[in-house]
């Protein structure tokens, strides 16, 4: 098994930072396009399924906000104060 050297790891990540960021940005851009395209196609081909998906997503977001409202508001207020 290879020896773990924190200095080498840090150097490696610093040297390849730009490549990694470029790759990540490209990946996220493609994924975002793929996801939005999938939603768009679903809207046309299966309108009932799309509406059900929208409702599930809306319900999830409402429930998440209700559960985490205090934390969300604290984060918002901290951003306004800065």
C-alpha positions in Angstrom: 0.0 0.0 0.0 1.3 3.5 -0.9 2.4 5.8 1.9 0.2 8.8 2.5 2.0 12.1 2.3 -0.1 15.2 3.1 2.5 17.5 1.5 2.4 15.7 -1.8 -1.3 15.6 -1.8 -1.5 19.3 -1.2 1.1 20.0 -3.9 -0.8 17.8 -6.4 -4.1 19.6 -5.8 -2.5 23.0 -6.0 -0.7 22.1 -9.3 -3.9 20.8 -10.8 -6.4 23.3 -9.4 -7.2 24.9 -12.8 -7.7 21.6 -14.6 -10.0 20.4 -11.7 -12.0 23.6 -11.8 -12.3 23.5 -15.6 -13.5 19.8 -15.4 -16.0 20.5 -12.6 -17.5 23.5 -14.4 -17.8 21.5 -17.6 -19.4 18.6 -15.7 -21.9 20.8 -13.9 -22.8 22.6 -17.1 -23.5 19.4 -18.9 -25.4 17.9 -16.0 -27.6 21.1 -15.7 -28.4 21.0 -19.4 -29.1 17.2 -19.4 -31.5 17.7 -16.4 -33.3 20.7 -17.8 -33.7 18.9 -21.2 -35.1 15.8 -19.4 -37.7 18.0 -17.6 -38.6 19.7 -20.9 -39.1 16.4 -22.7 -41.1 15.0 -19.8 -43.3 18.1 -19.8 -44.3 17.4 -23.5 -44.5 13.6 -23.4 -46.0 13.0 -20.0 -47.8 16.1 -18.7 -49.4 14.2 -15.8 -46.1 12.8 -14.7 -44.5 16.3 -15.0 -47.3 17.8 -12.9 -46.9 15.1 -10.3 -43.1 15.7 -10.2 -43.7 19.5 -9.7 -46.1 18.8 -6.9 -43.7 16.4 -5.2 -40.8 18.9 -5.5 -43.0 21.7 -4.2 -44.1 19.7 -1.2 -40.5 18.7 -0.5 -39.3 22.3 -0.6 -42.2 23.5 1.6 -41.5 20.8 4.2 -37.7 21.5 4.1 -38.3 25.2 4.6 -40.7 24.5 7.5 -38.2 22.2 9.2 -35.2 24.5 8.7 -36.7 28.0 8.7 -34.7 29.2 11.8 -31.4 28.1 10.2 -32.3 29.6 6.8 -33.4 32.9 8.3 -30.2 33.1 10.5 -28.1 32.5 7.4 -30.0 35.2 5.4 -29.7 37.7 8.3 -26.0 37.0 8.6 -25.5 37.7 4.9 -27.4 41.0 5.1 -25.3 42.2 8.1 -22.0 41.5 6.3 
